[in-house]
Structures are given as C-alpha cells and as structure tokens.
Amino acid sequence: MDTVRTAQPPVTGGWLATMPRAARQRVLSVAIASRRDAGSEIIREGDRATMLGIVQEGRAALQLLIPERGRMTIATAERGDVFGLSALVPPHRATMSVVAMEEMELLMVDADTLRTAFAEDCELTAAVYFAVARELHRRLTATQEMLLDQLASPSSPF
C-alpha cells in the first residue's frame, strides 16, 4: 500500500456527507490518504477487516468469489463511496474483495482507531452507524433491483 498525505482537501460528499459535520471531521481526523494502482487488491474476501476506505478519485470493483466461477464484480465504489464496512461489524471479516479498477486515491480509516473513538463519543458512534445503515440499505436496494432484472429476463437461468 502506497500511503501518502496530500495537500488537497478530502472529498466530503457521498458517504461522509450523510453524517453531521462534527462526526465527519472526527472520521477525517483519523483518515490517512492512500494511492492504489489499477488492478491492486485493497481488501481480500475472508481476511480480517481492519480498514474502512473512502474513494477520493477512481473506481473500485466490489467482488464476490463464486465457487467454480471465480470472482464476480457485484458493485463498484466511486468518488465519495465507502467500502470495508465489515471492519466495523463483528466478526470483522471482509465479506467481499475490493480491487482498484483504475488508479485510485483513497482515505483509509483504521477500524480499531475508529472503534476506540466510539467508546469515547456516543454521538460519533450513532452518526457513523446511521451512515453505515444508510449505505447498506442503498446497496441492498441496488442488489434487489439487479436480482429482479435478472429474474425478469427471459434468458435468466432462474
């Protein structure tokens, strides 16, 4: 991982914009800027989830390992999107892989540091978990729509 501090202000739209300013600033205060090359694996499905990632520039593929088929991209994370939410939820195991589709700039947040901050600040905890819940709802809805499209297709194997 190529980690650098940059002078550019972080992207505070997208997922970060769903939380109050104080919580957003607290999350940003523990974030580290990082760059990834196209094709690099950021998170591996099944590994211990230790980092929360926020896309600043570029796109990442969120992939599941399908037995006998290999990895399949089920969603993408783009500017302002968050990934690695498993780092905040026990048992802290990555439920999918995340791979840079192009050169990326990210903010990476160490989950242990963030969970320690939660113990000190219940307003931060509530703000982050509400933002996580909104993101999970958005992804679940998108997945339902994708499944409905596939099931409604005459060529669907289902």
Helices and strands as residue ranges (DSSP letters): E 2-3, G 14-18, H 21-29, E 31-36, E 41-43, E 51-57, E 60-66, E 70-77, E 82-83, G 85-88, E 97-100, E 104-110, H 111-120, H 122-152
